[in-house]
Amino acid sequence: MSAHHPAPQNRLAGLLQDELTRAQKLARKDVPASMAEVNALLDEVRQRGMARGGGHLAARRGRFLRAGV
């Protein structure tokens, strides 16, 4: 992707980081405290989805859901 159009995973990482920063400023305790916790939650959700029969498509889509990768 060009500098004007970042890759989808980079756009998602930026959006997640913005939301995480806003939540931290509001002292929200019901959201992850770090991007590492966000990624752990996304991994857990992906694993549950694949266990229900999401198969290879869920695994392929998952690469775009991992923030900062």
C-alpha positions in Angstrom: 0.0 0.0 0.0 1.1 3.5 -0.6 1.9 6.1 2.1 -1.5 7.7 1.3 -3.4 4.4 1.8 -2.0 2.4 4.6 -2.6 -1.4 4.8 -5.9 -2.4 6.6 -4.1 -3.8 9.6 -2.2 -0.5 10.1 -5.5 1.5 9.9 -7.1 -0.8 12.4 -4.2 -0.6 14.8 -4.4 3.2 14.7 -8.1 3.2 15.3 -7.8 0.7 18.2 -5.0 2.8 19.7 -7.1 6.0 19.5 -10.0 4.2 21.3 -7.7 2.8 23.9 -6.2 6.3 24.6 -9.7 7.8 24.9 -10.8 5.1 27.3 -7.6 5.5 29.4 -8.2 9.3 29.6 -11.7 8.6 30.9 -10.3 6.1 33.4 -12.5 3.3 32.1 -11.8 0.0 33.8 -14.1 -2.1 31.5 -11.7 -2.0 28.6 -8.2 -3.4 28.0 -5.4 -1.4 29.6 -2.9 -2.0 26.7 -2.6 -3.0 23.1 -1.2 -6.3 24.3 -4.4 -7.0 26.1 -6.4 -5.9 23.0 -4.5 -8.4 20.9 -5.0 -11.2 23.5 -8.7 -10.6 23.5 -8.8 -10.7 19.7 -6.8 -13.9 19.7 -9.3 -15.4 22.2 -12.3 -14.4 20.1 -10.7 -15.8 16.9 -10.0 -19.1 18.7 -13.6 -19.4 19.8 -14.8 -18.6 16.3 -12.6 -21.3 14.8 -13.7 -23.8 17.4 -17.3 -23.3 16.3 -16.4 -24.2 12.8 -15.1 -20.9 11.3 -12.4 -22.9 9.6 -9.7 -21.4 7.4 -11.6 -18.3 6.5 -11.8 -17.1 10.1 -8.0 -17.8 10.4 -7.3 -15.8 7.2 -9.4 -12.9 8.2 -7.8 -12.9 11.7 -4.5 -11.6 10.3 -6.2 -8.3 9.7 -7.7 -8.1 13.2 -4.4 -8.3 15.0 -3.5 -4.7 15.8 -0.1 -3.5 14.9 1.0 -6.6 12.9 
